[in-house]
Amino acid sequence: MSTALDLSAAAADLCQKRGFEFHGELGKGAFKSAYLAKSGPTLFALKLAAVTGSPERLIREAMALQGCSHPAIATLFDAFPHAYGSMQLWVVCEEYLAGGTLEARLTGGLPTFAVLRTIAVTLAEVLEHLNAKKLVHRDIKPANIMFREDGAPVLTDFGIVRMLDQPTLTQAFLNMGPGTPAYAAPEQLTNDKALIDWRTDQFDLAIVLAECLLGHHPFVESGKTIHDAIMSVAAKQEMPAANARRLEVLGFGCLIKALKPWPIARYRRPSEFIESLKQP
């Protein structure tokens, strides 16, 4: 039986034991599977992850979400360990976001400038909230930006959140730190842990926004691949001039500063980033 089938059976079993209604699979990621469940009148996302080593990162994710109170951060209802047969699982009960992901929406075309600016400002305000909590998300990408039924954007999946006031869980000898390479800042790609702060999330968000505007990764040059773009970011090269000019023409020249290779050259404060995104 595959891991996915094991987790689906585990989710159904958990729902039966806790008196929840099980409504099937929502999606699968690299480490977690999500299912739709219902408790009384409330639908929620039931997320299960198999624990194969230390659960510390999973516990930190729950702690981070419990410490946040922002309308554009998914609401955590509960998180707990659970045994299913010989499997040790970590269970998260989280707000169900009926509007789907930005990743799915992009398959139907790029968002309008007005919609994108709303998404940009809202998520930049989330970064301001996280910065005040000494948290760095480190995995901002279209799959982790979701929408409520009314279209409001929400940041999800704090699975690799960095707590700046806690010891790091990433080994110093690793060549690359946690994150999704295509949406990672240079300091993530080179595991330069001393440079990780809110400006890392600023860079990650700016990649997403620029991709929505350009239709491709902002560091991709004509005739080059996404792998080439990732290597360019890791080497701390500047964004290709043609892409920067295009962002200027589209009214989002502010992203050029957010995508500077060195954190010190990006926006210093979240409030500055927010204000820049509001201006066409």
Backbone as CSV, one residue per row, in Angstrom:
resi,resn,N_x,N_y,N_z,CA_x,CA_y,CA_z,C_x,C_y,C_z
1,MET,0.848,-1.195,0.000,0.000,0.000,0.000,0.884,1.246,0.000
2,SER,0.564,2.248,-0.791,1.387,3.449,-0.904,1.198,4.334,0.315
3,THR,2.148,5.280,0.490,2.054,6.217,1.612,0.774,7.035,1.532
4,ALA,0.407,7.455,0.309,-0.799,8.261,0.141,-2.028,7.496,0.605
5,LEU,-2.106,6.207,0.240,-3.246,5.390,0.649,-3.232,5.176,2.155
6,ASP,-2.050,4.987,2.724,-1.935,4.823,4.168,-2.475,6.064,4.891
7,LEU,-2.093,7.249,4.407,-2.520,8.482,5.055,-4.014,8.720,4.854
8,SER,-4.550,8.344,3.709,-5.986,8.491,3.478,-6.763,7.603,4.441
9,ALA,-6.303,6.374,4.602,-6.960,5.464,5.532,-6.829,5.967,6.965
10,ALA,-5.660,6.523,7.278,-5.438,7.060,8.617,-6.352,8.250,8.892
11,ALA,-6.535,9.096,7.891,-7.408,10.268,8.037,-8.852,9.838,8.269
12,ALA,-9.306,8.851,7.495,-10.677,8.356,7.643,-10.876,7.727,9.016
13,ASP,-9.864,6.991,9.470,-9.937,6.342,10.780,-9.977,7.376,11.899
14,LEU,-9.137,8.412,11.773,-9.107,9.473,12.780,-10.457,10.180,12.857
15,CYS,-11.041,10.465,11.694,-12.343,11.131,11.664,-13.410,10.280,12.349
16,GLN,-13.371,8.999,12.087,-14.354,8.102,12.703,-14.215,8.104,14.224
17,LYS,-12.977,8.072,14.714,-12.736,8.026,16.154,-13.103,9.338,16.847
18,ARG,-12.971,10.453,16.134,-13.223,11.757,16.752,-14.605,12.315,16.436
19,GLY,-15.372,11.568,15.678,-16.723,12.015,15.365,-16.790,13.056,14.272
20,PHE,-15.743,13.119,13.428,-15.745,14.038,12.286,-16.318,13.340,11.059
21,GLU,-16.817,14.126,10.134,-17.209,13.588,8.833,-15.997,13.670,7.900
22,PHE,-15.711,12.577,7.212,-14.581,12.537,6.286,-15.086,12.770,4.872
23,HIS,-14.517,13.782,4.182,-15.004,14.154,2.853,-13.966,13.991,1.745
24,GLY,-12.915,13.225,2.006,-11.966,12.905,0.946,-10.746,13.810,0.881
25,GLU,-9.926,13.557,-0.131,-8.624,14.214,-0.270,-8.731,15.616,-0.862
26,LEU,-7.902,16.527,-0.307,-7.782,17.881,-0.860,-6.527,18.019,-1.715
27,GLY,-5.461,17.373,-1.295,-4.220,17.461,-2.045,-3.077,16.809,-1.298
28,LYS,-1.965,16.598,-2.027,-0.790,15.970,-1.436,0.443,16.813,-1.725
29,GLY,1.280,16.987,-0.706,2.545,17.677,-0.876,3.685,16.707,-0.672
30,ALA,4.901,17.249,-0.578,6.070,16.400,-0.420,6.077,15.685,0.931
31,PHE,5.523,16.330,1.948,5.581,15.763,3.291,4.222,15.566,3.945
32,LYS,3.191,16.195,3.403,1.882,16.130,4.032,0.812,15.771,3.015
33,SER,-0.277,15.208,3.530,-1.481,15.021,2.730,-2.614,15.741,3.444
34,ALA,-3.488,16.388,2.664,-4.587,17.171,3.241,-5.920,16.584,2.828
35,TYR,-6.852,16.579,3.770,-8.179,16.005,3.543,-9.232,16.983,4.042
36,LEU,-10.406,16.885,3.486,-11.521,17.730,3.914,-12.334,16.969,4.947
37,ALA,-12.572,17.607,6.062,-13.353,16.990,7.128,-14.351,18.015,7.666
38,LYS,-15.289,17.526,8.470,-16.323,18.406,9.001,-16.593,18.067,10.454
39,SER,-16.646,19.107,11.278,-16.986,18.946,12.688,-18.200,19.816,12.965
40,GLY,-19.345,19.195,13.178,-20.583,19.964,13.304,-20.849,20.663,11.990
41,PRO,-21.050,21.995,12.005,-21.309,22.721,10.758,-20.028,23.213,10.070
42,THR,-18.868,22.957,10.699,-17.614,23.557,10.226,-16.775,22.612,9.384
43,LEU,-16.513,23.003,8.144,-15.559,22.287,7.304,-14.150,22.720,7.682
44,PHE,-13.201,21.788,7.679,-11.815,22.156,7.959,-10.871,21.243,7.188
45,ALA,-9.623,21.712,7.043,-8.593,20.924,6.369,-7.879,20.083,7.415
46,LEU,-7.877,18.777,7.187,-7.209,17.836,8.078,-5.903,17.428,7.403
47,LYS,-4.788,17.862,7.978,-3.477,17.605,7.365,-2.706,16.585,8.186
48,LEU,-2.186,15.572,7.498,-1.445,14.507,8.165,-0.037,14.407,7.589
49,ALA,0.940,14.244,8.473,2.326,14.033,8.060,2.882,12.853,8.834
50,ALA,3.577,11.959,8.135,4.226,10.835,8.798,5.497,11.340,9.469
51,VAL,5.681,10.998,10.733,6.854,11.430,11.490,7.896,10.319,11.426
52,THR,8.995,10.590,10.742,10.039,9.573,10.590,11.269,9.877,11.440
53,GLY,11.377,11.091,11.918,12.499,11.474,12.774,11.984,12.348,13.891
54,SER,12.698,13.420,14.171,12.249,14.353,15.200,11.041,15.148,14.701
55,PRO,10.032,15.306,15.570,8.858,16.104,15.176,9.039,17.593,15.429
56,GLU,10.262,18.026,15.745,10.500,19.395,16.170,10.022,20.423,15.152
57,ARG,10.279,20.180,13.853,9.874,21.162,12.851,8.351,21.244,12.763
58,LEU,7.685,20.099,12.901,6.224,20.078,12.873,5.645,20.820,14.078
59,ILE,6.279,20.634,15.215,5.831,21.321,16.432,6.028,22.827,16.283
60,ARG,7.147,23.211,15.680,7.406,24.642,15.481,6.375,25.277,14.557
61,GLU,5.960,24.540,13.537,4.940,25.062,12.631,3.670,25.392,13.414
62,ALA,3.248,24.456,14.285,2.041,24.673,15.080,2.223,25.848,16.036
63,MET,3.390,25.932,16.663,3.663,27.034,17.590,3.618,28.380,16.878
64,ALA,4.177,28.410,15.673,4.200,29.657,14.904,2.785,30.103,14.562
65,LEU,1.967,29.175,14.091,0.598,29.519,13.722,-0.225,29.933,14.934
66,GLN,-0.005,29.248,16.067,-0.738,29.594,17.277,-0.384,30.990,17.772
67,GLY,0.834,31.438,17.458,1.272,32.755,17.906,0.881,33.881,16.971
68,CYS,0.294,33.540,15.825,-0.086,34.560,14.840,-1.570,34.891,14.944
69,SER,-1.896,36.135,14.649,-3.306,36.544,14.629,-3.473,37.577,13.523
70,HIS,-3.501,37.101,12.304,-3.633,37.977,11.148,-4.672,37.378,10.214
71,PRO,-5.580,38.191,9.674,-6.647,37.649,8.822,-6.153,36.973,7.545
72,ALA,-4.915,37.250,7.139,-4.405,36.634,5.922,-3.427,35.503,6.212
73,ILE,-3.515,34.950,7.427,-2.782,33.736,7.788,-3.810,32.685,8.161
74,ALA,-3.669,31.495,7.603,-4.641,30.427,7.852,-4.780,30.150,9.350
75,THR,-6.004,29.969,9.810,-6.289,29.733,11.225,-6.040,28.279,11.595
76,LEU,-5.265,28.073,12.651,-5.008,26.733,13.169,-6.013,26.424,14.277
77,PHE,-6.737,25.313,14.131,-7.704,24.905,15.153,-7.074,23.977,16.185
78,ASP,-6.228,23.056,15.715,-5.641,22.067,16.627,-4.450,21.410,15.950
79,ALA,-3.532,20.873,16.746,-2.383,20.116,16.240,-1.965,19.122,17.313
80,PHE,-1.727,17.876,16.921,-1.429,16.846,17.916,-0.802,15.615,17.254
81,PRO,-0.058,14.812,18.030,0.481,13.549,17.497,-0.611,12.487,17.490
82,HIS,-0.482,11.520,16.600,-1.495,10.468,16.496,-0.843,9.195,15.959
83,ALA,-1.164,8.075,16.576,-0.633,6.784,16.127,-1.695,6.067,15.302
84,TYR,-1.263,5.548,14.153,-2.156,4.751,13.300,-1.398,3.484,12.932
85,GLY,-1.756,2.385,13.578,-0.990,1.160,13.399,0.432,1.390,13.869
86,SER,1.396,1.090,13.011,2.804,1.295,13.347,3.294,2.693,12.970
87,MET,2.410,3.485,12.375,2.802,4.820,11.907,2.607,5.872,12.999
88,GLN,3.580,6.749,13.106,3.453,7.914,13.972,3.146,9.120,13.086
89,LEU,2.053,9.797,13.371,1.604,10.908,12.533,1.537,12.200,13.328
90,TRP,1.663,13.301,12.605,1.389,14.618,13.182,0.161,15.145,12.463
91,VAL,-0.830,15.553,13.240,-2.126,15.958,12.693,-2.335,17.447,12.921
92,VAL,-2.772,18.133,11.882,-3.098,19.552,11.967,-4.523,19.759,11.461
93,CYS,-5.340,20.424,12.262,-6.694,20.801,11.853,-6.670,22.305,11.590
94,GLU,-6.894,22.678,10.332,-6.695,24.050,9.900,-7.900,24.549,9.118
95,GLU,-8.035,25.834,9.059,-9.092,26.477,8.291,-9.142,25.941,6.861
96,TYR,-10.347,25.630,6.384,-10.526,25.201,5.001,-10.683,26.426,4.112
97,LEU,-9.827,26.508,3.096,-9.826,27.654,2.188,-10.403,27.215,0.849
98,ALA,-11.667,27.585,0.622,-12.423,27.061,-0.518,-12.019,27.651,-1.859
99,GLY,-11.240,28.751,-1.846,-10.901,29.424,-3.104,-9.730,28.840,-3.854
100,GLY,-9.092,27.794,-3.303,-7.983,27.153,-3.992,-6.687,27.940,-3.900
101,THR,-5.677,27.516,-4.679,-4.349,28.110,-4.624,-4.102,29.089,-5.769
102,LEU,-3.131,29.959,-5.559,-2.693,30.843,-6.639,-2.099,30.014,-7.771
103,GLU,-1.426,28.950,-7.435,-0.843,28.063,-8.449,-1.917,27.564,-9.411
104,ALA,-3.042,27.122,-8.854,-4.133,26.632,-9.698,-4.733,27.755,-10.528
105,ARG,-4.859,28.931,-9.937,-5.440,30.062,-10.671,-4.571,30.487,-11.848
106,LEU,-3.258,30.373,-11.689,-2.348,30.800,-12.747,-2.447,29.920,-13.991
107,THR,-2.947,28.705,-13.828,-3.128,27.841,-15.000,-4.212,28.386,-15.924
108,GLY,-5.080,29.236,-15.378,-6.146,29.834,-16.187,-5.795,31.212,-16.713
109,GLY,-4.580,31.675,-16.443,-4.160,32.990,-16.917,-3.638,33.853,-15.784
110,LEU,-2.942,34.922,-16.134,-2.355,35.810,-15.136,-3.422,36.720,-14.537
111,PRO,-3.289,37.081,-13.253,-4.276,37.972,-12.617,-4.180,39.388,-13.172
112,THR,-5.243,40.154,-13.042,-5.213,41.561,-13.451,-4.275,42.316,-12.519
113,PHE,-3.816,43.482,-12.960,-2.915,44.269,-12.140,-3.571,44.662,-10.818
114,ALA,-4.849,45.003,-10.864,-5.559,45.419,-9.647,-5.636,44.282,-8.644
115,VAL,-5.967,43.088,-9.125,-6.048,41.918,-8.247,-4.670,41.597,-7.684
116,LEU,-3.654,41.650,-8.528,-2.304,41.330,-8.082,-1.811,42.334,-7.041
117,ARG,-2.149,43.606,-7.215,-1.712,44.610,-6.237,-2.360,44.357,-4.880
118,THR,-3.632,43.937,-4.890,-4.309,43.605,-3.633,-3.630,42.421,-2.955
119,ILE,-3.325,41.394,-3.737,-2.626,40.227,-3.191,-1.271,40.646,-2.630
120,ALA,-0.547,41.465,-3.391,0.793,41.899,-2.996,0.774,42.649,-1.667
121,VAL,-0.110,43.632,-1.545,-0.170,44.442,-0.323,-0.599,43.589,0.865
122,THR,-1.587,42.734,0.658,-2.068,41.883,1.753,-0.955,40.976,2.271
123,LEU,-0.218,40.352,1.370,0.834,39.428,1.797,2.040,40.176,2.364
124,ALA,2.309,41.368,1.875,3.378,42.170,2.468,3.007,42.552,3.904
125,GLU,1.723,42.786,4.146,1.259,43.067,5.513,1.413,41.829,6.400
126,VAL,1.265,40.645,5.805,1.528,39.410,6.550,2.998,39.360,6.960
127,LEU,3.892,39.738,6.047,5.324,39.739,6.368,5.633,40.696,7.513
128,GLU,4.928,41.817,7.562,5.099,42.763,8.663,4.696,42.111,9.984
129,HIS,3.600,41.375,9.964,3.121,40.671,11.162,4.127,39.604,11.590
130,LEU,4.623,38.835,10.627,5.589,37.776,10.939,6.890,38.359,11.472
131,ASN,7.310,39.465,10.894,8.544,40.107,11.351,8.432,40.520,12.816
132,ALA,7.269,41.030,13.201,7.050,41.429,14.597,7.094,40.215,15.534
133,LYS,6.780,39.044,14.993,6.800,37.803,15.779,8.141,37.076,15.676
134,LYS,9.094,37.683,14.958,10.413,37.076,14.722,10.299,35.747,13.970
135,LEU,9.404,35.726,12.980,9.186,34.536,12.166,9.538,34.827,10.706
136,VAL,10.130,33.835,10.042,10.404,33.912,8.614,9.784,32.668,7.968
137,HIS,8.839,32.872,7.048,8.094,31.760,6.456,9.003,30.850,5.629
138,ARG,9.779,31.402,4.726,10.790,30.737,3.899,10.247,29.857,2.772
139,ASP,8.935,29.821,2.580,8.418,28.992,1.487,7.208,29.653,0.822
140,ILE,7.347,30.948,0.525,6.264,31.667,-0.149,6.311,31.320,-1.635
141,LYS,5.270,30.703,-2.112,5.176,30.275,-3.511,3.700,30.169,-3.873
142,PRO,3.373,30.091,-5.166,1.956,30.060,-5.564,1.142,28.947,-4.907
143,ALA,1.752,27.799,-4.644,1.013,26.688,-4.022,0.674,26.969,-2.568
144,ASN,1.402,27.890,-1.929,1.167,28.205,-0.518,0.405,29.518,-0.316
145,ILE,-0.059,30.087,-1.417,-0.949,31.250,-1.340,-2.330,30.776,-1.760
146,MET,-3.273,30.831,-0.837,-4.609,30.322,-1.096,-5.626,31.448,-0.944
147,PHE,-6.872,31.126,-1.226,-7.925,32.144,-1.191,-9.148,31.619,-0.451
148,ARG,-9.759,32.533,0.290,-11.050,32.202,0.879,-12.112,32.284,-0.219
149,GLU,-13.304,31.871,0.114,-14.384,31.846,-0.871,-14.674,33.235,-1.435
150,ASP,-14.432,34.277,-0.621,-14.687,35.647,-1.076,-13.520,36.233,-1.872
151,GLY,-12.475,35.438,-2.091,-11.334,35.890,-2.882,-10.190,36.473,-2.087
152,ALA,-10.304,36.561,-0.766,-9.239,37.122,0.059,-8.037,36.170,0.091
153,PRO,-6.826,36.680,-0.170,-5.635,35.823,-0.166,-5.194,35.467,1.246
154,VAL,-4.627,34.272,1.384,-4.193,33.766,2.682,-2.868,33.027,2.502
155,LEU,-1.923,33.279,3.391,-0.648,32.562,3.367,-0.772,31.291,4.200
156,THR,-0.356,30.164,3.636,-0.480,28.875,4.317,0.873,28.164,4.377
157,ASP,0.878,27.007,5.004,2.008,26.073,5.094,3.256,26.703,5.711
158,PHE,3.300,26.653,7.034,4.438,27.161,7.781,5.396,26.025,8.153
159,GLY,5.475,25.024,7.305,6.235,23.807,7.613,7.725,24.012,7.799
160,ILE,8.316,25.041,7.179,9.749,25.279,7.361,9.980,26.677,7.950
161,VAL,9.034,27.140,8.743,9.150,28.467,9.355,10.426,28.548,10.194
162,ARG,11.091,29.682,10.130,12.285,29.925,10.945,11.886,30.838,12.094
163,MET,12.189,30.404,13.317,11.972,31.225,14.498,13.309,31.873,14.843
164,LEU,13.404,33.162,14.617,14.684,33.835,14.783,15.148,33.903,16.232
165,ASP,14.230,33.714,17.176,14.613,33.739,18.587,14.800,32.343,19.162
166,GLN,14.850,31.325,18.259,15.075,29.939,18.667,16.259,29.369,17.895
167,PRO,16.927,28.350,18.434,18.048,27.743,17.702,17.590,27.216,16.342
168,THR,18.421,27.389,15.337,18.089,26.909,13.999,18.079,25.387,13.960
169,LEU,17.205,24.831,13.115,17.133,23.382,12.944,17.888,22.923,11.693
170,THR,18.433,23.876,10.936,19.140,23.552,9.697,20.630,23.395,9.973
171,GLN,21.203,22.276,9.543,22.625,22.027,9.764,23.473,23.001,8.960
172,ALA,24.524,23.517,9.578,25.369,24.517,8.938,26.129,23.962,7.735
173,PHE,26.390,22.643,7.716,27.195,22.060,6.635,26.407,21.842,5.347
174,LEU,25.093,22.014,5.378,24.299,21.796,4.180,24.586,22.882,3.142
175,ASN,24.653,22.481,1.871,24.935,23.430,0.799,23.757,24.370,0.553
176,MET,22.524,23.866,0.795,21.323,24.669,0.564,20.398,24.544,1.757
177,GLY,19.774,25.655,2.131,18.838,25.640,3.239,17.444,25.265,2.783
178,PRO,16.483,25.183,3.708,15.111,24.822,3.357,14.467,25.848,2.435
179,GLY,13.554,25.382,1.606,12.836,26.269,0.701,12.612,25.582,-0.632
180,THR,11.803,26.202,-1.482,11.567,25.708,-2.837,12.502,26.475,-3.754
181,PRO,13.485,25.826,-4.385,14.547,26.534,-5.109,14.074,27.624,-6.063
182,ALA,13.006,27.377,-6.822,12.553,28.375,-7.804,11.997,29.634,-7.142
183,TYR,11.657,29.559,-5.859,11.085,30.710,-5.160,11.926,31.105,-3.947
184,ALA,13.201,30.751,-3.967,14.069,30.989,-2.818,15.008,32.157,-3.047
185,ALA,15.320,32.851,-1.965,16.281,33.951,-1.993,17.700,33.387,-2.054
186,PRO,18.671,34.205,-2.471,20.057,33.727,-2.544,20.555,33.133,-1.233
187,GLU,20.227,33.790,-0.110,20.719,33.305,1.182,20.118,31.952,1.570
188,GLN,18.967,31.600,0.992,18.423,30.262,1.209,19.165,29.245,0.347
189,LEU,19.409,29.606,-0.895,20.049,28.687,-1.830,21.485,28.362,-1.426
190,THR,22.133,29.266,-0.693,23.513,29.033,-0.262,23.617,28.705,1.233
191,ASN,22.461,28.591,1.904,22.406,28.278,3.339,23.222,29.263,4.175
192,ASP,23.104,30.532,3.825,23.761,31.578,4.595,22.803,32.017,5.696
193,LYS,22.782,31.250,6.768,21.768,31.410,7.811,21.809,32.772,8.500
194,ALA,22.982,33.373,8.560,23.109,34.662,9.234,22.349,35.769,8.511
195,LEU,22.048,35.569,7.232,21.353,36.595,6.448,19.840,36.394,6.396
196,ILE,19.340,35.329,6.996,17.902,35.026,6.948,17.138,35.950,7.888
197,ASP,16.213,36.725,7.324,15.283,37.509,8.126,14.073,37.832,7.243
198,TRP,13.276,38.822,7.603,12.045,39.084,6.856,12.336,39.430,5.400
199,ARG,13.546,39.951,5.123,13.891,40.313,3.755,14.029,39.085,2.861
200,THR,14.236,37.933,3.467,14.227,36.676,2.710,12.820,36.416,2.177
201,ASP,11.819,36.575,3.029,10.423,36.439,2.588,10.053,37.517,1.578
202,GLN,10.636,38.715,1.733,10.401,39.802,0.779,10.827,39.354,-0.619
203,PHE,12.004,38.762,-0.728,12.521,38.288,-2.011,11.627,37.192,-2.577
204,ASP,11.256,36.234,-1.719,10.415,35.110,-2.163,9.075,35.602,-2.702
205,LEU,8.436,36.518,-1.964,7.159,37.072,-2.406,7.332,37.845,-3.709
206,ALA,8.419,38.575,-3.824,8.655,39.358,-5.038,8.822,38.453,-6.262
207,ILE,9.431,37.284,-6.084,9.531,36.336,-7.201,8.135,35.936,-7.666
208,VAL,7.257,35.602,-6.713,5.892,35.198,-7.048,5.173,36.314,-7.800
209,LEU,5.270,37.522,-7.285,4.576,38.654,-7.905,5.126,38.937,-9.300
210,ALA,6.441,38.912,-9.442,7.057,39.168,-10.753,6.676,38.078,-11.747
211,GLU,6.598,36.862,-11.288,6.203,35.756,-12.164,4.773,35.954,-12.667
212,CYS,3.902,36.454,-11.784,2.511,36.722,-12.174,2.438,37.837,-13.221
213,LEU,3.399,38.748,-13.199,3.409,39.854,-14.151,4.072,39.488,-15.474
214,LEU,5.193,38.781,-15.385,5.988,38.470,-16.569,5.560,37.185,-17.267
215,GLY,4.910,36.299,-16.491,4.556,34.995,-17.048,5.687,33.993,-16.940
216,HIS,6.789,34.396,-16.270,7.926,33.491,-16.069,8.764,34.018,-14.909
217,HIS,9.675,33.206,-14.437,10.559,33.584,-13.331,11.337,34.844,-13.711
218,PRO,11.443,35.818,-12.797,12.084,37.093,-13.151,13.579,37.000,-13.451
219,PHE,14.214,35.893,-13.118,15.642,35.742,-13.415,15.888,34.855,-14.639
220,VAL,14.821,34.467,-15.335,14.967,33.708,-16.576,15.261,34.674,-17.720
221,GLU,16.325,34.398,-18.448,16.667,35.176,-19.639,16.245,34.425,-20.885
222,SER,16.149,35.126,-21.981,15.773,34.508,-23.253,16.722,33.359,-23.584
223,GLY,16.145,32.199,-23.896,16.947,31.038,-24.254,17.491,30.264,-23.081
224,LYS,17.203,30.715,-21.853,17.710,30.045,-20.652,16.582,29.271,-19.958
225,THR,16.947,28.398,-19.021,15.992,27.557,-18.316,15.772,28.046,-16.885
226,ILE,14.778,27.453,-16.223,14.533,27.794,-14.825,15.728,27.384,-13.965
227,HIS,16.397,26.313,-14.337,17.603,25.903,-13.600,18.674,26.982,-13.705
228,ASP,18.832,27.553,-14.896,19.786,28.652,-15.081,19.416,29.839,-14.191
229,ALA,18.118,30.117,-14.094,17.651,31.233,-13.268,17.988,31.000,-11.796
230,ILE,17.767,29.781,-11.321,18.067,29.453,-9.924,19.562,29.613,-9.653
231,MET,20.395,29.151,-10.582,21.844,29.293,-10.430,22.249,30.769,-10.419
232,SER,21.552,31.573,-11.210,21.824,33.014,-11.244,21.501,33.661,-9.900
233,VAL,20.370,33.277,-9.315,19.993,33.800,-8.000,21.023,33.371,-6.952
234,ALA,21.402,32.087,-6.978,22.372,31.573,-6.005,23.713,32.291,-6.114
235,ALA,24.064,32.696,-7.329,25.330,33.398,-7.563,25.221,34.890,-7.254
236,LYS,24.064,35.307,-6.759,23.807,36.706,-6.379,23.971,37.666,-7.556
237,GLN,23.479,37.244,-8.718,23.490,38.114,-9.885,22.232,38.988,-9.894
238,GLU,22.318,40.109,-10.571,21.169,41.005,-10.697,20.137,40.411,-11.662
239,MET,18.881,40.805,-11.477,17.832,40.414,-12.407,18.185,40.884,-13.819
240,PRO,17.893,40.078,-14.845,18.137,40.523,-16.223,17.484,41.877,-16.490
241,ALA,18.215,42.763,-17.163,17.753,44.131,-17.392,16.426,44.175,-18.134
242,ALA,16.223,43.266,-19.085,14.976,43.262,-19.860,13.774,42.989,-18.961
243,ASN,13.939,42.106,-17.992,12.841,41.801,-17.078,12.578,42.971,-16.138
244,ALA,13.644,43.629,-15.683,13.486,44.796,-14.813,12.747,45.921,-15.548
245,ARG,13.107,46.145,-16.801,12.428,47.191,-17.583,10.951,46.860,-17.762
246,ARG,10.651,45.589,-17.982,9.257,45.174,-18.155,8.449,45.419,-16.878
247,LEU,9.030,45.149,-15.722,8.346,45.399,-14.451,8.077,46.890,-14.272
248,GLU,9.015,47.711,-14.686,8.822,49.165,-14.626,7.643,49.584,-15.489
249,VAL,7.597,49.089,-16.717,6.527,49.435,-17.654,5.171,49.010,-17.113
250,LEU,5.124,47.863,-16.425,3.865,47.331,-15.905,3.422,48.006,-14.605
251,GLY,4.232,48.923,-14.080,3.852,49.645,-12.874,4.250,48.960,-11.579
252,PHE,5.181,47.998,-11.670,5.641,47.290,-10.474,7.159,47.346,-10.371
253,GLY,7.715,48.513,-10.690,9.158,48.677,-10.591,9.676,48.496,-9.175
254,CYS,8.797,48.611,-8.188,9.206,48.417,-6.792,9.781,47.023,-6.543
255,LEU,9.405,46.058,-7.377,9.882,44.693,-7.193,11.371,44.556,-7.506
256,ILE,11.906,45.487,-8.276,13.334,45.427,-8.616,14.175,45.515,-7.348
257,LYS,13.810,46.429,-6.451,14.536,46.575,-5.184,14.328,45.345,-4.299
258,ALA,13.106,44.809,-4.284,12.812,43.625,-3.464,13.583,42.400,-3.939
259,LEU,14.021,42.410,-5.197,14.732,41.271,-5.779,16.237,41.502,-5.881
260,LYS,16.753,42.417,-5.093,18.195,42.628,-5.054,18.879,41.403,-4.422
261,PRO,20.026,41.000,-4.953,20.691,39.788,-4.467,21.060,39.822,-2.982
262,TRP,21.512,40.994,-2.503,21.926,41.100,-1.106,20.797,41.702,-0.272
263,PRO,20.457,41.092,0.862,19.357,41.590,1.696,19.475,43.063,2.065
264,ILE,20.689,43.549,2.284,20.874,44.934,2.708,20.396,45.935,1.651
265,ALA,20.323,45.491,0.384,19.894,46.373,-0.698,18.380,46.346,-0.913
266,ARG,17.685,45.440,-0.234,16.225,45.360,-0.364,15.566,46.368,0.588
267,TYR,14.243,46.368,0.641,13.532,47.252,1.572,13.907,46.871,2.994
268,ARG,14.267,47.864,3.779,14.748,47.606,5.136,13.618,47.263,6.088
269,ARG,12.463,47.897,5.878,11.334,47.690,6.787,10.116,47.223,6.000
270,PRO,9.291,46.370,6.592,8.074,45.923,5.908,7.175,47.080,5.500
271,SER,7.113,48.117,6.334,6.246,49.256,6.008,6.674,49.917,4.701
272,GLU,7.977,49.976,4.429,8.481,50.560,3.187,8.081,49.705,1.983
273,PHE,8.156,48.404,2.155,7.763,47.474,1.093,6.273,47.605,0.803
274,ILE,5.467,47.680,1.844,4.014,47.816,1.697,3.676,49.085,0.935
275,GLU,4.264,50.195,1.332,3.966,51.482,0.681,4.394,51.471,-0.789
276,SER,5.522,50.834,-1.073,5.999,50.788,-2.457,5.042,49.993,-3.338
277,LEU,4.451,48.944,-2.790,3.532,48.097,-3.554,2.204,48.804,-3.827
278,LYS,1.874,49.759,-3.003,0.610,50.487,-3.187,0.694,51.496,-4.327
279,GLN,1.939,51.873,-4.685,2.113,52.922,-5.682,2.298,52.327,-7.086
280,PRO,1.438,52.658,-8.049,1.608,52.149,-9.410,2.804,52.810,-10.110
